[in-house]
Amino acid sequence: MLISGKDEKLNIFYRIKERRLLLYNNYLFICVLFLCLGGHLEGTILLWVIILTFSVALLLIMINLIWGFTGYKADLYLLPIVTLINFTGLAFLLRLQPEYGLKQFVWLLISLILLMIITTLARNCDILSDYKYSLV
């Protein structure tokens, strides 16, 4: 899972393609929210949407930077594709039912925090093979 040997110098730049795709996704999602939903949402719901949008965008970039610094080797295109699908669903949901869109934002934040915790702490899954039959 970790980059070793002479590739250690490239840890920071290993995930730069993923970071660019995440930035494009974040930019696209923020533009869609402000252009399409700006007149539709009002009051405190609009304020919460803005706060949660920027917190999700910052959390995604933070996950990418942590993965780059720790040398976590996962598929470079999986996270940007999943975020694009998530953002599309959130934009539709916020347009149709803003209250449910806010709840979905909260679940997205929880799942991203859990993703960061699991990929940071659970590096070596071979340790779990010692406990195969502990639940039976």
C-alpha positions as CSV (number, residue, x, y, z in Angstrom):
1,M,0.0,0.0,0.0
2,L,2.9,2.4,0.7
3,I,5.3,3.8,-1.9
4,S,8.8,2.7,-1.0
5,G,12.3,3.0,-2.2
6,K,13.2,5.6,-4.8
7,D,9.5,6.5,-5.3
8,E,9.3,8.2,-1.9
9,K,10.2,11.6,-3.5
10,L,7.1,11.4,-5.7
11,N,4.6,10.9,-2.8
12,I,3.4,14.5,-3.0
13,F,2.9,14.4,-6.7
14,Y,1.6,10.9,-7.0
15,R,-2.1,11.9,-6.8
16,I,-2.0,15.2,-8.6
17,K,-4.2,13.9,-11.5
18,E,-6.8,12.9,-8.9
19,R,-6.5,16.2,-7.2
20,R,-7.1,18.1,-10.5
21,L,-10.2,16.0,-11.3
22,L,-11.5,16.6,-7.7
23,L,-11.0,20.4,-8.2
24,Y,-12.9,20.3,-11.5
25,N,-15.7,18.3,-9.9
26,N,-15.9,20.8,-7.0
27,Y,-15.8,23.8,-9.3
28,L,-18.6,22.2,-11.5
29,F,-20.7,21.4,-8.5
30,I,-20.4,24.9,-7.0
31,C,-21.2,26.5,-10.3
32,V,-24.3,24.3,-10.7
33,L,-25.5,25.2,-7.2
34,F,-25.1,28.9,-7.5
35,L,-26.4,29.2,-11.1
36,C,-29.3,26.8,-11.0
37,L,-30.3,26.8,-7.3
38,G,-29.5,30.4,-6.4
39,G,-33.0,31.7,-7.0
40,H,-34.7,28.4,-5.9
41,L,-33.2,28.2,-2.3
42,E,-33.7,30.9,0.2
43,G,-32.9,31.8,3.8
44,T,-31.1,29.4,6.1
45,I,-31.3,26.5,3.7
46,L,-29.2,28.4,1.2
47,L,-26.7,29.3,4.0
48,W,-26.4,25.7,5.0
49,V,-26.0,24.5,1.4
50,I,-23.1,27.0,1.0
51,I,-21.4,25.9,4.2
52,L,-21.8,22.2,3.5
53,T,-20.7,22.6,-0.1
54,F,-17.5,24.2,0.8
55,S,-16.9,21.8,3.7
56,V,-17.3,18.8,1.4
57,A,-15.0,20.4,-1.2
58,L,-12.3,21.1,1.4
59,L,-12.7,17.6,2.9
60,L,-12.3,16.0,-0.5
61,I,-9.1,17.9,-1.1
62,M,-7.9,17.1,2.4
63,I,-8.4,13.4,1.8
64,N,-6.5,13.6,-1.5
65,L,-3.6,15.5,0.2
66,I,-3.5,13.0,3.1
67,W,-3.4,10.1,0.6
68,G,-0.6,11.8,-1.3
69,F,1.5,12.4,1.8
70,T,1.0,8.9,3.3
71,G,1.6,7.2,-0.1
72,Y,-1.8,5.5,-0.1
73,K,-2.1,3.7,-3.5
74,A,-5.6,3.4,-4.6
75,D,-7.3,3.9,-7.9
76,L,-6.8,7.5,-9.0
77,Y,-10.1,7.8,-10.8
78,L,-12.5,6.1,-8.3
79,L,-12.9,9.0,-5.9
80,P,-13.5,11.7,-8.6
81,I,-16.0,9.5,-10.4
82,V,-17.9,8.8,-7.2
83,T,-17.9,12.5,-6.2
84,L,-19.2,13.5,-9.6
85,I,-22.1,11.0,-9.3
86,N,-22.7,12.2,-5.7
87,F,-22.7,15.8,-6.7
88,T,-25.1,15.2,-9.5
89,G,-27.5,13.4,-7.2
90,L,-27.2,16.2,-4.6
91,A,-27.9,18.9,-7.2
92,F,-31.1,17.1,-8.3
93,L,-32.1,16.4,-4.7
94,L,-31.6,20.0,-3.6
95,R,-33.7,21.2,-6.5
96,L,-36.6,18.8,-5.7
97,Q,-36.5,18.6,-1.9
98,P,-34.0,20.9,-0.2
99,E,-34.6,19.4,3.2
100,Y,-33.6,15.9,2.0
101,G,-30.7,17.4,0.2
102,L,-29.3,18.8,3.4
103,K,-29.7,15.4,5.1
104,Q,-27.8,13.8,2.2
105,F,-25.1,16.4,2.6
106,V,-24.7,15.4,6.2
107,W,-24.5,11.7,5.3
108,L,-21.9,12.6,2.6
109,L,-19.8,14.4,5.2
110,I,-20.0,11.5,7.6
111,S,-19.0,9.0,5.0
112,L,-16.0,11.1,3.9
113,I,-14.8,11.4,7.5
114,L,-15.2,7.6,7.9
115,L,-13.3,7.1,4.6
116,M,-10.4,9.2,5.8
117,I,-10.3,7.5,9.2
118,I,-10.4,4.0,7.7
119,T,-7.8,4.6,5.0
120,T,-5.5,6.3,7.5
121,L,-5.8,3.8,10.4
122,A,-6.5,0.5,8.7
123,R,-3.4,0.2,6.6
124,N,-2.6,-3.4,7.0
125,C,-5.7,-5.6,6.5
126,D,-3.7,-8.8,6.9
127,I,-3.9,-8.4,10.6
128,L,-7.6,-9.1,10.4
129,S,-7.0,-12.5,9.0
130,D,-6.1,-13.7,12.5
131,Y,-9.7,-13.2,13.5
132,K,-11.5,-15.1,10.8
133,Y,-13.7,-17.2,13.0
134,S,-14.2,-14.9,16.0
135,L,-17.8,-14.1,15.1
136,V,-18.9,-17.7,14.5
